[in-house]
């Protein structure tokens, strides 16, 4: 009997969970059991364990629920303004939720509380650059480099801000230093390539992008950028091939679809360009520049009626923007005017209408309906500068007649 008892006691034992409930929930999260971790952390927070708030927010972000993380963290940071961990977590949540201006403010608080956080400096500077504030981005990068002089990403951001101010040699020096520090970083080579491309050094940019791809063959941005370089170098067939590879990896990239459309446009493959732009509009229906480019492609293809829809869509987006940009609004009004004039004049040619006075009156009426004021001499100037588009449209009606 003693032998039996000994064997029973020495058999496999069930593992007993160790640590506090909070630690066990965090362990679940770290092991990839995100749903279970979220449920456990939510219960702990509801039961009054305030220490569960930050790991719960991190778990929500891991699950892509950044907006919920923002709601959780905002009131807590207001109550604990000197907490750098809360500031950093809120910055990441706002960033992931697509609220760049609020994220910039949160990253700024994080850096005030913890100046040596290089990653926060990098992301804040990137957001500032995206917002067009290169001067502020430069300040953030410079402050970060004082503490981390050999930080590759801060060097690359500094390079981009230098380039924005026209300091090309200094920008390239900083970018090359970054790749020397991190020669195995695909991201460093990507950014170097972007800077070289902006500096007009296309061949060197292509080499940098290809180095990025040698480290990460499926890098969608590098694939797209090689395609863009090939477009600028006139190698359109290769560009299309590379851009299709990029889209196979990242089919939701509006920029890749637009670049593919540019390649097809320059190759006069207008149908393919329009198909690519339809995808771009589907992905970003509120992008006025996409509508503008679509308008130009349709005019080149002799399709002013479809072009008018795109031009009006772009103009409406600019007109309803929160901040009115009068010069930009005028640009889109001029675009609508151009399309209307091309449409009216090509229709007159196609119908063999030689009534110049009637045509002038119709154009004036259409412009007035769009609240666009143009004199007859201005209309004549637009018509003269749009001769190629008018010819493309009239060629279509000639083809139909045959």
C-alpha positions, 0 to 999 in steps of 0.5 A: 500500500505504501508503494502505491501511495508513493507512486501516486504522489510522485505522478504528474502535478497540475500547475497552480497559477501563481502571482496576483490576478493582475499579474496573471492577466498581464501574463495572458496578454503577453502569451497572446491570449488577448480576449481573455486578458481584456476580460480579466483586466476589465473585471479587475478595473470594475472591482476597483483595481486602478493598476489594471487601467494601463495594461487594459489600455495596452491590451485594447491597442494590441487588439486594434481598439485604439478609440476605446483605449483613448476613452479609458486613458484620457480621464486618468491622465487628467487626474495624473498629469505628471504620470509619463506612462499614462502620457505615453500610452495615451499618445500611442492610443490617439495616434492609432485612433487617427487623431494626429493633433491630439497625439502630438500634444500627448507625445509633447507631454510625454517628452516633457516628463521623460525627455530621453524617450527617443521613440516618442520623439521620433513619432511626434516628429513624424506626425509634425512632418505629416502635418507640414510643420517641418520647423517644429519637427526639426526642433523635436528631432534636434532635442532628441539627437542631443540626448541620442546622437546616434539614433538612426530614426532621429537622424533620418527625421532630421534629414527630412526636415533639413531637406524641407528647408532646402539643405540638401547636402546636410540632409543626405549627410544625416541620412547616410549616417543613419544607414551607416549606424544601422546597415541591416535596417530596412527602414533606414534604407527606405528613408534614405531612398525617399530623401534621395528621391526628393533630392532628385537623385533617382539612380541613388534612390533606386539603389537605396530602395533595392537595398531595403528590399534585399533586407525585406523583399516584401516591404510594400513601401519599398516596392512602391517607391521603386515603382515610382522611381522607375516611372520617373526614369521612364521605365514604365513596364518595369514600374507597372510590374513593381507596383503590382507587386506592391499592391499584392502585398498592400492592396489598400495603399491609395498611394500605390494605386495612384502611382500605378495610374501615373505609370499607365497614364504616361504609357497612354493606357488610359483605361488601366489608369482609370481602373487604378484611380477608381480603386484610389477613390474607393479607398480615399473618397475624400481626397481632393488631389485624387479626384483632381488627378482622375479629372486630368486623366479623363480629360486626356482620354477624351471623357469630359462628362466623367471628368466633370464629376471628378472635378466637382467632387474635388471642388466640393471637398475643398469647399466643405473643408474645415479650414477654407483655402481660398487659393486652392478653392480657386484652383478647383474652380478653374479645373471645373471651368476647364472641364465645362469648356472642353465639354461644351466645345467638343460637343459643338464640334461633334454636332457640327454646331457653328453657332459661336454666339450660341456656344458662348452663351451656353458656356456662360450659363454653365459657368454661372450655374457653378458660380464661376465668373469668367469673361469671354476672353478668359474662356477663349484662353482656357479653350486654347490651352485645352486644345489637346483635351478638346481634340481627344474628346472630338476624336471619340465622337469621330470614332463613334461616327465611323 
